[in-house]
Amino acid sequence: MEPAVAFGLVLREARKSAGLTQEQLALTAEIERNYVSLIERGINQPTIKMLFKLAGPLGIPPHVLVEMTERKLDAG
């Protein structure tokens, strides 16, 4: 699995666990909704700045999103 795909899956899981729609996450993070969709599908990869913007509304420290992605990659 590619890291971008793994991060997208992690982001989707975290967003749903937080009870947010893509639109709600985008509004709170002050980004475009379609960008959230592109990240979740593994098409786009977030910058460090974007990682911090996404983590805030999810209530998860950015490093935890990275650790979750690493675990997803290790699981295959």
mmCIF file of the N, C-alpha and C atoms, coordinates in Angstrom:
data_MODEL
# 
_entry.id   MODEL 
# 
loop_
_atom_site.group_PDB 
_atom_site.id 
_atom_site.type_symbol 
_atom_site.label_atom_id 
_atom_site.label_alt_id 
_atom_site.label_comp_id 
_atom_site.label_asym_id 
_atom_site.label_entity_id 
_atom_site.label_seq_id 
_atom_site.pdbx_PDB_ins_code 
_atom_site.Cartn_x 
_atom_site.Cartn_y 
_atom_site.Cartn_z 
_atom_site.occupancy 
_atom_site.B_iso_or_equiv 
_atom_site.pdbx_formal_charge 
_atom_site.auth_seq_id 
_atom_site.auth_comp_id 
_atom_site.auth_asym_id 
_atom_site.auth_atom_id 
_atom_site.pdbx_PDB_model_num 
ATOM 1   N N  . MET A 1 1  ? 0.854   -1.177 0.000  1.00 0.00 ? 1  MET A N  1 
ATOM 2   C CA . MET A 1 1  ? 0.000   0.000  0.000  1.00 0.00 ? 1  MET A CA 1 
ATOM 3   C C  . MET A 1 1  ? 0.896   1.234  0.000  1.00 0.00 ? 1  MET A C  1 
ATOM 4   N N  . GLU A 1 2  ? 0.503   2.207  -0.774 1.00 0.00 ? 2  GLU A N  1 
ATOM 5   C CA . GLU A 1 2  ? 1.241   3.467  -0.841 1.00 0.00 ? 2  GLU A CA 1 
ATOM 6   C C  . GLU A 1 2  ? 0.972   4.314  0.407  1.00 0.00 ? 2  GLU A C  1 
ATOM 7   N N  . PRO A 1 3  ? 1.959   5.069  0.868  1.00 0.00 ? 3  PRO A N  1 
ATOM 8   C CA . PRO A 1 3  ? 1.744   5.919  2.044  1.00 0.00 ? 3  PRO A CA 1 
ATOM 9   C C  . PRO A 1 3  ? 0.583   6.905  1.883  1.00 0.00 ? 3  PRO A C  1 
ATOM 10  N N  . ALA A 1 4  ? 0.411   7.454  0.688  1.00 0.00 ? 4  ALA A N  1 
ATOM 11  C CA . ALA A 1 4  ? -0.694  8.403  0.468  1.00 0.00 ? 4  ALA A CA 1 
ATOM 12  C C  . ALA A 1 4  ? -2.045  7.720  0.653  1.00 0.00 ? 4  ALA A C  1 
ATOM 13  N N  . VAL A 1 5  ? -2.160  6.491  0.188  1.00 0.00 ? 5  VAL A N  1 
ATOM 14  C CA . VAL A 1 5  ? -3.403  5.729  0.341  1.00 0.00 ? 5  VAL A CA 1 
ATOM 15  C C  . VAL A 1 5  ? -3.630  5.400  1.810  1.00 0.00 ? 5  VAL A C  1 
ATOM 16  N N  . ALA A 1 6  ? -2.570  4.964  2.491  1.00 0.00 ? 6  ALA A N  1 
ATOM 17  C CA . ALA A 1 6  ? -2.685  4.628  3.913  1.00 0.00 ? 6  ALA A CA 1 
ATOM 18  C C  . ALA A 1 6  ? -3.099  5.854  4.721  1.00 0.00 ? 6  ALA A C  1 
ATOM 19  N N  . PHE A 1 7  ? -2.488  7.015  4.433  1.00 0.00 ? 7  PHE A N  1 
ATOM 20  C CA . PHE A 1 7  ? -2.869  8.226  5.159  1.00 0.00 ? 7  PHE A CA 1 
ATOM 21  C C  . PHE A 1 7  ? -4.322  8.584  4.874  1.00 0.00 ? 7  PHE A C  1 
ATOM 22  N N  . GLY A 1 8  ? -4.743  8.423  3.634  1.00 0.00 ? 8  GLY A N  1 
ATOM 23  C CA . GLY A 1 8  ? -6.130  8.713  3.281  1.00 0.00 ? 8  GLY A CA 1 
ATOM 24  C C  . GLY A 1 8  ? -7.109  7.858  4.066  1.00 0.00 ? 8  GLY A C  1 
ATOM 25  N N  . LEU A 1 9  ? -6.797  6.582  4.211  1.00 0.00 ? 9  LEU A N  1 
ATOM 26  C CA . LEU A 1 9  ? -7.652  5.688  4.990  1.00 0.00 ? 9  LEU A CA 1 
ATOM 27  C C  . LEU A 1 9  ? -7.691  6.104  6.455  1.00 0.00 ? 9  LEU A C  1 
ATOM 28  N N  . VAL A 1 10 ? -6.531  6.473  6.987  1.00 0.00 ? 10 VAL A N  1 
ATOM 29  C CA . VAL A 1 10 ? -6.448  6.927  8.381  1.00 0.00 ? 10 VAL A CA 1 
ATOM 30  C C  . VAL A 1 10 ? -7.270  8.200  8.567  1.00 0.00 ? 10 VAL A C  1 
ATOM 31  N N  . LEU A 1 11 ? -7.130  9.132  7.638  1.00 0.00 ? 11 LEU A N  1 
ATOM 32  C CA . LEU A 1 11 ? -7.873  10.386 7.738  1.00 0.00 ? 11 LEU A CA 1 
ATOM 33  C C  . LEU A 1 11 ? -9.377  10.122 7.718  1.00 0.00 ? 11 LEU A C  1 
ATOM 34  N N  . ARG A 1 12 ? -9.823  9.263  6.824  1.00 0.00 ? 12 ARG A N  1 
ATOM 35  C CA . ARG A 1 12 ? -11.254 8.939  6.736  1.00 0.00 ? 12 ARG A CA 1 
ATOM 36  C C  . ARG A 1 12 ? -11.747 8.320  8.047  1.00 0.00 ? 12 ARG A C  1 
ATOM 37  N N  . GLU A 1 13 ? -10.982 7.365  8.585  1.00 0.00 ? 13 GLU A N  1 
ATOM 38  C CA . GLU A 1 13 ? -11.366 6.719  9.848  1.00 0.00 ? 13 GLU A CA 1 
ATOM 39  C C  . GLU A 1 13 ? -11.428 7.737  10.982 1.00 0.00 ? 13 GLU A C  1 
ATOM 40  N N  . ALA A 1 14 ? -10.428 8.607  11.057 1.00 0.00 ? 14 ALA A N  1 
ATOM 41  C CA . ALA A 1 14 ? -10.389 9.612  12.125 1.00 0.00 ? 14 ALA A CA 1 
ATOM 42  C C  . ALA A 1 14 ? -11.536 10.608 11.979 1.00 0.00 ? 14 ALA A C  1 
ATOM 43  N N  . ARG A 1 15 ? -11.825 10.990 10.749 1.00 0.00 ? 15 ARG A N  1 
ATOM 44  C CA . ARG A 1 15 ? -12.927 11.932 10.489 1.00 0.00 ? 15 ARG A CA 1 
ATOM 45  C C  . ARG A 1 15 ? -14.255 11.325 10.909 1.00 0.00 ? 15 ARG A C  1 
ATOM 46  N N  . LYS A 1 16 ? -14.472 10.086 10.529 1.00 0.00 ? 16 LYS A N  1 
ATOM 47  C CA . LYS A 1 16 ? -15.730 9.427  10.887 1.00 0.00 ? 16 LYS A CA 1 
ATOM 48  C C  . LYS A 1 16 ? -15.825 9.205  12.394 1.00 0.00 ? 16 LYS A C  1 
ATOM 49  N N  . SER A 1 17 ? -14.710 8.853  13.031 1.00 0.00 ? 17 SER A N  1 
ATOM 50  C CA . SER A 1 17 ? -14.705 8.677  14.485 1.00 0.00 ? 17 SER A CA 1 
ATOM 51  C C  . SER A 1 17 ? -15.029 9.977  15.199 1.00 0.00 ? 17 SER A C  1 
ATOM 52  N N  . ALA A 1 18 ? -14.624 11.092 14.597 1.00 0.00 ? 18 ALA A N  1 
ATOM 53  C CA . ALA A 1 18 ? -14.911 12.408 15.174 1.00 0.00 ? 18 ALA A CA 1 
ATOM 54  C C  . ALA A 1 18 ? -16.331 12.866 14.859 1.00 0.00 ? 18 ALA A C  1 
ATOM 55  N N  . GLY A 1 19 ? -17.045 12.079 14.043 1.00 0.00 ? 19 GLY A N  1 
ATOM 56  C CA . GLY A 1 19 ? -18.421 12.418 13.693 1.00 0.00 ? 19 GLY A CA 1 
ATOM 57  C C  . GLY A 1 19 ? -18.530 13.582 12.725 1.00 0.00 ? 19 GLY A C  1 
ATOM 58  N N  . LEU A 1 20 ? -17.511 13.741 11.876 1.00 0.00 ? 20 LEU A N  1 
ATOM 59  C CA . LEU A 1 20 ? -17.497 14.854 10.928 1.00 0.00 ? 20 LEU A CA 1 
ATOM 60  C C  . LEU A 1 20 ? -17.700 14.368 9.502  1.00 0.00 ? 20 LEU A C  1 
ATOM 61  N N  . THR A 1 21 ? -18.391 15.178 8.722  1.00 0.00 ? 21 THR A N  1 
ATOM 62  C CA . THR A 1 21 ? -18.452 14.938 7.281  1.00 0.00 ? 21 THR A CA 1 
ATOM 63  C C  . THR A 1 21 ? -17.209 15.569 6.656  1.00 0.00 ? 21 THR A C  1 
ATOM 64  N N  . GLN A 1 22 ? -16.959 15.251 5.402  1.00 0.00 ? 22 GLN A N  1 
ATOM 65  C CA . GLN A 1 22 ? -15.848 15.896 4.703  1.00 0.00 ? 22 GLN A CA 1 
ATOM 66  C C  . GLN A 1 22 ? -16.036 17.409 4.700  1.00 0.00 ? 22 GLN A C  1 
ATOM 67  N N  . GLU A 1 23 ? -17.247 17.849 4.492  1.00 0.00 ? 23 GLU A N  1 
ATOM 68  C CA . GLU A 1 23 ? -17.523 19.285 4.444  1.00 0.00 ? 23 GLU A CA 1 
ATOM 69  C C  . GLU A 1 23 ? -17.265 19.937 5.811  1.00 0.00 ? 23 GLU A C  1 
ATOM 70  N N  . GLN A 1 24 ? -17.691 19.296 6.881  1.00 0.00 ? 24 GLN A N  1 
ATOM 71  C CA . GLN A 1 24 ? -17.460 19.852 8.217  1.00 0.00 ? 24 GLN A CA 1 
ATOM 72  C C  . GLN A 1 24 ? -15.974 19.936 8.536  1.00 0.00 ? 24 GLN A C  1 
ATOM 73  N N  . LEU A 1 25 ? -15.235 18.894 8.189  1.00 0.00 ? 25 LEU A N  1 
ATOM 74  C CA . LEU A 1 25 ? -13.794 18.908 8.414  1.00 0.00 ? 25 LEU A CA 1 
ATOM 75  C C  . LEU A 1 25 ? -13.153 20.028 7.602  1.00 0.00 ? 25 LEU A C  1 
ATOM 76  N N  . ALA A 1 26 ? -13.535 20.133 6.360  1.00 0.00 ? 26 ALA A N  1 
ATOM 77  C CA . ALA A 1 26 ? -12.967 21.166 5.491  1.00 0.00 ? 26 ALA A CA 1 
ATOM 78  C C  . ALA A 1 26 ? -13.260 22.569 6.019  1.00 0.00 ? 26 ALA A C  1 
ATOM 79  N N  . LEU A 1 27 ? -14.496 22.803 6.433  1.00 0.00 ? 27 LEU A N  1 
ATOM 80  C CA . LEU A 1 27 ? -14.845 24.124 6.948  1.00 0.00 ? 27 LEU A CA 1 
ATOM 81  C C  . LEU A 1 27 ? -14.039 24.474 8.196  1.00 0.00 ? 27 LEU A C  1 
ATOM 82  N N  . THR A 1 28 ? -13.923 23.525 9.100  1.00 0.00 ? 28 THR A N  1 
ATOM 83  C CA . THR A 1 28 ? -13.193 23.762 10.343 1.00 0.00 ? 28 THR A CA 1 
ATOM 84  C C  . THR A 1 28 ? -11.702 23.935 10.084 1.00 0.00 ? 28 THR A C  1 
ATOM 85  N N  . ALA A 1 29 ? -11.155 23.172 9.148  1.00 0.00 ? 29 ALA A N  1 
ATOM 86  C CA . ALA A 1 29 ? -9.734  23.263 8.813  1.00 0.00 ? 29 ALA A CA 1 
ATOM 87  C C  . ALA A 1 29 ? -9.436  24.407 7.844  1.00 0.00 ? 29 ALA A C  1 
ATOM 88  N N  . GLU A 1 30 ? -10.483 25.056 7.366  1.00 0.00 ? 30 GLU A N  1 
ATOM 89  C CA . GLU A 1 30 ? -10.366 26.167 6.419  1.00 0.00 ? 30 GLU A CA 1 
ATOM 90  C C  . GLU A 1 30 ? -9.671  25.751 5.120  1.00 0.00 ? 30 GLU A C  1 
ATOM 91  N N  . ILE A 1 31 ? -10.168 24.626 4.569  1.00 0.00 ? 31 ILE A N  1 
ATOM 92  C CA . ILE A 1 31 ? -9.690  24.132 3.284  1.00 0.00 ? 31 ILE A CA 1 
ATOM 93  C C  . ILE A 1 31 ? -10.901 23.762 2.439  1.00 0.00 ? 31 ILE A C  1 
ATOM 94  N N  . GLU A 1 32 ? -10.667 23.429 1.187  1.00 0.00 ? 32 GLU A N  1 
ATOM 95  C CA . GLU A 1 32 ? -11.751 23.029 0.284  1.00 0.00 ? 32 GLU A CA 1 
ATOM 96  C C  . GLU A 1 32 ? -12.178 21.584 0.559  1.00 0.00 ? 32 GLU A C  1 
ATOM 97  N N  . ARG A 1 33 ? -13.490 21.336 0.469  1.00 0.00 ? 33 ARG A N  1 
ATOM 98  C CA . ARG A 1 33 ? -14.004 19.990 0.715  1.00 0.00 ? 33 ARG A CA 1 
ATOM 99  C C  . ARG A 1 33 ? -13.415 18.983 -0.259 1.00 0.00 ? 33 ARG A C  1 
ATOM 100 N N  . ASN A 1 34 ? -13.273 19.386 -1.512 1.00 0.00 ? 34 ASN A N  1 
ATOM 101 C CA . ASN A 1 34 ? -12.756 18.436 -2.498 1.00 0.00 ? 34 ASN A CA 1 
ATOM 102 C C  . ASN A 1 34 ? -11.310 18.044 -2.188 1.00 0.00 ? 34 ASN A C  1 
ATOM 103 N N  . TYR A 1 35 ? -10.572 18.910 -1.487 1.00 0.00 ? 35 TYR A N  1 
ATOM 104 C CA . TYR A 1 35 ? -9.203  18.569 -1.105 1.00 0.00 ? 35 TYR A CA 1 
ATOM 105 C C  . TYR A 1 35 ? -9.207  17.451 -0.061 1.00 0.00 ? 35 TYR A C  1 
ATOM 106 N N  . VAL A 1 36 ? -10.165 17.505 0.866  1.00 0.00 ? 36 VAL A N  1 
ATOM 107 C CA . VAL A 1 36 ? -10.309 16.417 1.844  1.00 0.00 ? 36 VAL A CA 1 
ATOM 108 C C  . VAL A 1 36 ? -10.570 15.107 1.100  1.00 0.00 ? 36 VAL A C  1 
ATOM 109 N N  . SER A 1 37 ? -11.457 15.156 0.127  1.00 0.00 ? 37 SER A N  1 
ATOM 110 C CA . SER A 1 37 ? -11.774 13.965 -0.659 1.00 0.00 ? 37 SER A CA 1 
ATOM 111 C C  . SER A 1 37 ? -10.546 13.432 -1.394 1.00 0.00 ? 37 SER A C  1 
ATOM 112 N N  . LEU A 1 38 ? -9.766  14.327 -1.987 1.00 0.00 ? 38 LEU A N  1 
ATOM 113 C CA . LEU A 1 38 ? -8.571  13.907 -2.722 1.00 0.00 ? 38 LEU A CA 1 
ATOM 114 C C  . LEU A 1 38 ? -7.541  13.265 -1.792 1.00 0.00 ? 38 LEU A C  1 
ATOM 115 N N  . ILE A 1 39 ? -7.403  13.794 -0.591 1.00 0.00 ? 39 ILE A N  1 
ATOM 116 C CA . ILE A 1 39 ? -6.476  13.200 0.379  1.00 0.00 ? 39 ILE A CA 1 
ATOM 117 C C  . ILE A 1 39 ? -6.986  11.828 0.809  1.00 0.00 ? 39 ILE A C  1 
ATOM 118 N N  . GLU A 1 40 ? -8.274  11.740 1.124  1.00 0.00 ? 40 GLU A N  1 
ATOM 119 C CA . GLU A 1 40 ? -8.832  10.463 1.586  1.00 0.00 ? 40 GLU A CA 1 
ATOM 120 C C  . GLU A 1 40 ? -8.720  9.373  0.528  1.00 0.00 ? 40 GLU A C  1 
ATOM 121 N N  . ARG A 1 41 ? -8.745  9.752  -0.731 1.00 0.00 ? 41 ARG A N  1 
ATOM 122 C CA . ARG A 1 41 ? -8.625  8.760  -1.812 1.00 0.00 ? 41 ARG A CA 1 
ATOM 123 C C  . ARG A 1 41 ? -7.176  8.484  -2.196 1.00 0.00 ? 41 ARG A C  1 
ATOM 124 N N  . GLY A 1 42 ? -6.235  9.153  -1.512 1.00 0.00 ? 42 GLY A N  1 
ATOM 125 C CA . GLY A 1 42 ? -4.826  8.916  -1.788 1.00 0.00 ? 42 GLY A CA 1 
ATOM 126 C C  . GLY A 1 42 ? -4.321  9.586  -3.041 1.00 0.00 ? 42 GLY A C  1 
ATOM 127 N N  . ILE A 1 43 ? -5.099  10.509 -3.582 1.00 0.00 ? 43 ILE A N  1 
ATOM 128 C CA . ILE A 1 43 ? -4.697  11.209 -4.805 1.00 0.00 ? 43 ILE A CA 1 
ATOM 129 C C  . ILE A 1 43 ? -3.736  12.348 -4.470 1.00 0.00 ? 43 ILE A C  1 
ATOM 130 N N  . ASN A 1 44 ? -4.044  13.104 -3.433 1.00 0.00 ? 44 ASN A N  1 
ATOM 131 C CA . ASN A 1 44 ? -3.179  14.185 -2.965 1.00 0.00 ? 44 ASN A CA 1 
ATOM 132 C C  . ASN A 1 44 ? -2.549  13.800 -1.640 1.00 0.00 ? 44 ASN A C  1 
ATOM 133 N N  . GLN A 1 45 ? -1.370  14.350 -1.388 1.00 0.00 ? 45 GLN A N  1 
ATOM 134 C CA . GLN A 1 45 ? -0.677  14.128 -0.130 1.00 0.00 ? 45 GLN A CA 1 
ATOM 135 C C  . GLN A 1 45 ? -0.577  15.458 0.604  1.00 0.00 ? 45 GLN A C  1 
ATOM 136 N N  . PRO A 1 46 ? -0.927  15.470 1.880  1.00 0.00 ? 46 PRO A N  1 
ATOM 137 C CA . PRO A 1 46 ? -0.902  16.734 2.613  1.00 0.00 ? 46 PRO A CA 1 
ATOM 138 C C  . PRO A 1 46 ? 0.519   17.190 2.946  1.00 0.00 ? 46 PRO A C  1 
ATOM 139 N N  . THR A 1 47 ? 0.687   18.504 3.003  1.00 0.00 ? 47 THR A N  1 
ATOM 140 C CA . THR A 1 47 ? 1.937   19.079 3.488  1.00 0.00 ? 47 THR A CA 1 
ATOM 141 C C  . THR A 1 47 ? 1.928   19.010 5.012  1.00 0.00 ? 47 THR A C  1 
ATOM 142 N N  . ILE A 1 48 ? 3.041   19.354 5.624  1.00 0.00 ? 48 ILE A N  1 
ATOM 143 C CA . ILE A 1 48 ? 3.108   19.402 7.086  1.00 0.00 ? 48 ILE A CA 1 
ATOM 144 C C  . ILE A 1 48 ? 2.086   20.416 7.609  1.00 0.00 ? 48 ILE A C  1 
ATOM 145 N N  . LYS A 1 49 ? 2.009   21.559 6.969  1.00 0.00 ? 49 LYS A N  1 
ATOM 146 C CA . LYS A 1 49 ? 1.044   22.588 7.376  1.00 0.00 ? 49 LYS A CA 1 
ATOM 147 C C  . LYS A 1 49 ? -0.374  22.031 7.330  1.00 0.00 ? 49 LYS A C  1 
ATOM 148 N N  . MET A 1 50 ? -0.699  21.302 6.265  1.00 0.00 ? 50 MET A N  1 
ATOM 149 C CA . MET A 1 50 ? -2.037  20.730 6.111  1.00 0.00 ? 50 MET A CA 1 
ATOM 150 C C  . MET A 1 50 ? -2.285  19.650 7.159  1.00 0.00 ? 50 MET A C  1 
ATOM 151 N N  . LEU A 1 51 ? -1.270  18.881 7.490  1.00 0.00 ? 51 LEU A N  1 
ATOM 152 C CA . LEU A 1 51 ? -1.392  17.856 8.522  1.00 0.00 ? 51 LEU A CA 1 
ATOM 153 C C  . LEU A 1 51 ? -1.849  18.487 9.839  1.00 0.00 ? 51 LEU A C  1 
ATOM 154 N N  . PHE A 1 52 ? -1.255  19.619 10.180 1.00 0.00 ? 52 PHE A N  1 
ATOM 155 C CA . PHE A 1 52 ? -1.632  20.322 11.407 1.00 0.00 ? 52 PHE A CA 1 
ATOM 156 C C  . PHE A 1 52 ? -3.051  20.878 11.302 1.00 0.00 ? 52 PHE A C  1 
ATOM 157 N N  . LYS A 1 53 ? -3.418  21.398 10.119 1.00 0.00 ? 53 LYS A N  1 
ATOM 158 C CA . LYS A 1 53 ? -4.768  21.943 9.933  1.00 0.00 ? 53 LYS A CA 1 
ATOM 159 C C  . LYS A 1 53 ? -5.826  20.853 10.062 1.00 0.00 ? 53 LYS A C  1 
ATOM 160 N N  . LEU A 1 54 ? -5.536  19.673 9.564  1.00 0.00 ? 54 LEU A N  1 
ATOM 161 C CA . LEU A 1 54 ? -6.485  18.556 9.624  1.00 0.00 ? 54 LEU A CA 1 
ATOM 162 C C  . LEU A 1 54 ? -6.581  17.968 11.029 1.00 0.00 ? 54 LEU A C  1 
ATOM 163 N N  . ALA A 1 55 ? -5.456  17.891 11.712 1.00 0.00 ? 55 ALA A N  1 
ATOM 164 C CA . ALA A 1 55 ? -5.425  17.261 13.037 1.00 0.00 ? 55 ALA A CA 1 
ATOM 165 C C  . ALA A 1 55 ? -6.246  18.043 14.058 1.00 0.00 ? 55 ALA A C  1 
ATOM 166 N N  . GLY A 1 56 ? -6.209  19.355 13.980 1.00 0.00 ? 56 GLY A N  1 
ATOM 167 C CA . GLY A 1 56 ? -6.920  20.183 14.961 1.00 0.00 ? 56 GLY A CA 1 
ATOM 168 C C  . GLY A 1 56 ? -8.390  19.835 15.106 1.00 0.00 ? 56 GLY A C  1 
ATOM 169 N N  . PRO A 1 57 ? -9.174  19.912 14.024 1.00 0.00 ? 57 PRO A N  1 
ATOM 170 C CA . PRO A 1 57 ? -10.598 19.599 14.119 1.00 0.00 ? 57 PRO A CA 1 
ATOM 171 C C  . PRO A 1 57 ? -10.884 18.146 14.510 1.00 0.00 ? 57 PRO A C  1 
ATOM 172 N N  . LEU A 1 58 ? -9.930  17.268 14.224 1.00 0.00 ? 58 LEU A N  1 
ATOM 173 C CA . LEU A 1 58 ? -10.117 15.853 14.570 1.00 0.00 ? 58 LEU A CA 1 
ATOM 174 C C  . LEU A 1 58 ? -9.809  15.588 16.037 1.00 0.00 ? 58 LEU A C  1 
ATOM 175 N N  . GLY A 1 59 ? -9.162  16.544 16.686 1.00 0.00 ? 59 GLY A N  1 
ATOM 176 C CA . GLY A 1 59 ? -8.801  16.360 18.088 1.00 0.00 ? 59 GLY A CA 1 
ATOM 177 C C  . GLY A 1 59 ? -7.694  15.349 18.283 1.00 0.00 ? 59 GLY A C  1 
ATOM 178 N N  . ILE A 1 60 ? -6.853  15.214 17.264 1.00 0.00 ? 60 ILE A N  1 
ATOM 179 C CA . ILE A 1 60 ? -5.759  14.247 17.291 1.00 0.00 ? 60 ILE A CA 1 
ATOM 180 C C  . ILE A 1 60 ? -4.459  14.997 17.017 1.00 0.00 ? 60 ILE A C  1 
ATOM 181 N N  . PRO A 1 61 ? -3.429  14.779 17.813 1.00 0.00 ? 61 PRO A N  1 
ATOM 182 C CA . PRO A 1 61 ? -2.142  15.410 17.501 1.00 0.00 ? 61 PRO A CA 1 
ATOM 183 C C  . PRO A 1 61 ? -1.640  14.934 16.130 1.00 0.00 ? 61 PRO A C  1 
ATOM 184 N N  . PRO A 1 62 ? -0.999  15.798 15.369 1.00 0.00 ? 62 PRO A N  1 
ATOM 185 C CA . PRO A 1 62 ? -0.513  15.393 14.043 1.00 0.00 ? 62 PRO A CA 1 
ATOM 186 C C  . PRO A 1 62 ? 0.351   14.141 14.058 1.00 0.00 ? 62 PRO A C  1 
ATOM 187 N N  . HIS A 1 63 ? 1.211   13.997 15.073 1.00 0.00 ? 63 HIS A N  1 
ATOM 188 C CA . HIS A 1 63 ? 2.090   12.828 15.095 1.00 0.00 ? 63 HIS A CA 1 
ATOM 189 C C  . HIS A 1 63 ? 1.292   11.531 15.240 1.00 0.00 ? 63 HIS A C  1 
ATOM 190 N N  . VAL A 1 64 ? 0.137   11.599 15.844 1.00 0.00 ? 64 VAL A N  1 
ATOM 191 C CA . VAL A 1 64 ? -0.689  10.397 15.990 1.00 0.00 ? 64 VAL A CA 1 
ATOM 192 C C  . VAL A 1 64 ? -1.226  9.964  14.621 1.00 0.00 ? 64 VAL A C  1 
ATOM 193 N N  . LEU A 1 65 ? -1.610  10.927 13.789 1.00 0.00 ? 65 LEU A N  1 
ATOM 194 C CA . LEU A 1 65 ? -2.059  10.580 12.435 1.00 0.00 ? 65 LEU A CA 1 
ATOM 195 C C  . LEU A 1 65 ? -0.933  9.886  11.663 1.00 0.00 ? 65 LEU A C  1 
ATOM 196 N N  . VAL A 1 66 ? 0.291   10.363 11.842 1.00 0.00 ? 66 VAL A N  1 
ATOM 197 C CA . VAL A 1 66 ? 1.441   9.741  11.178 1.00 0.00 ? 66 VAL A CA 1 
ATOM 198 C C  . VAL A 1 66 ? 1.679   8.336  11.737 1.00 0.00 ? 66 VAL A C  1 
ATOM 199 N N  . GLU A 1 67 ? 1.599   8.187  13.054 1.00 0.00 ? 67 GLU A N  1 
ATOM 200 C CA . GLU A 1 67 ? 1.782   6.864  13.665 1.00 0.00 ? 67 GLU A CA 1 
ATOM 201 C C  . GLU A 1 67 ? 0.708   5.886  13.196 1.00 0.00 ? 67 GLU A C  1 
ATOM 202 N N  . MET A 1 68 ? -0.535  6.360  13.098 1.00 0.00 ? 68 MET A N  1 
ATOM 203 C CA . MET A 1 68 ? -1.621  5.507  12.620 1.00 0.00 ? 68 MET A CA 1 
ATOM 204 C C  . MET A 1 68 ? -1.361  5.087  11.173 1.00 0.00 ? 68 MET A C  1 
ATOM 205 N N  . THR A 1 69 ? -0.796  5.986  10.388 1.00 0.00 ? 69 THR A N  1 
ATOM 206 C CA . THR A 1 69 ? -0.472  5.672  9.000  1.00 0.00 ? 69 THR A CA 1 
ATOM 207 C C  . THR A 1 69 ? 0.637   4.620  8.947  1.00 0.00 ? 69 THR A C  1 
ATOM 208 N N  . GLU A 1 70 ? 1.629   4.765  9.800  1.00 0.00 ? 70 GLU A N  1 
ATOM 209 C CA . GLU A 1 70 ? 2.712   3.774  9.866  1.00 0.00 ? 70 GLU A CA 1 
ATOM 210 C C  . GLU A 1 70 ? 2.164   2.396  10.219 1.00 0.00 ? 70 GLU A C  1 
ATOM 211 N N  . ARG A 1 71 ? 1.267   2.338  11.185 1.00 0.00 ? 71 ARG A N  1 
ATOM 212 C CA . ARG A 1 71 ? 0.673   1.043  11.558 1.00 0.00 ? 71 ARG A CA 1 
ATOM 213 C C  . ARG A 1 71 ? -0.114  0.442  10.400 1.00 0.00 ? 71 ARG A C  1 
ATOM 214 N N  . LYS A 1 72 ? -0.848  1.290  9.674  1.00 0.00 ? 72 LYS A N  1 
ATOM 215 C CA . LYS A 1 72 ? -1.616  0.809  8.526  1.00 0.00 ? 72 LYS A CA 1 
ATOM 216 C C  . LYS A 1 72 ? -0.668  0.250  7.477  1.00 0.00 ? 72 LYS A C  1 
ATOM 217 N N  . LEU A 1 73 ? 0.456   0.914  7.245  1.00 0.00 ? 73 LEU A N  1 
ATOM 218 C CA . LEU A 1 73 ? 1.436   0.434  6.256  1.00 0.00 ? 73 LEU A CA 1 
ATOM 219 C C  . LEU A 1 73 ? 2.064   -0.889 6.712  1.00 0.00 ? 73 LEU A C  1 
ATOM 220 N N  . ASP A 1 74 ? 2.357   -0.995 8.005  1.00 0.00 ? 74 ASP A N  1 
ATOM 221 C CA . ASP A 1 74 ? 2.951   -2.232 8.534  1.00 0.00 ? 74 ASP A CA 1 
ATOM 222 C C  . ASP A 1 74 ? 1.975   -3.405 8.436  1.00 0.00 ? 74 ASP A C  1 
ATOM 223 N N  . ALA A 1 75 ? 0.679   -3.108 8.568  1.00 0.00 ? 75 ALA A N  1 
ATOM 224 C CA . ALA A 1 75 ? -0.332  -4.162 8.498  1.00 0.00 ? 75 ALA A CA 1 
ATOM 225 C C  . ALA A 1 75 ? -0.545  -4.651 7.074  1.00 0.00 ? 75 ALA A C  1 
ATOM 226 N N  . GLY A 1 76 ? -0.114  -3.821 6.118  1.00 0.00 ? 76 GLY A N  1 
ATOM 227 C CA . GLY A 1 76 ? -0.226  -4.218 4.727  1.00 0.00 ? 76 GLY A CA 1 
ATOM 228 C C  . GLY A 1 76 ? -1.490  -3.785 4.142  1.00 0.00 ? 76 GLY A C  1 
# 
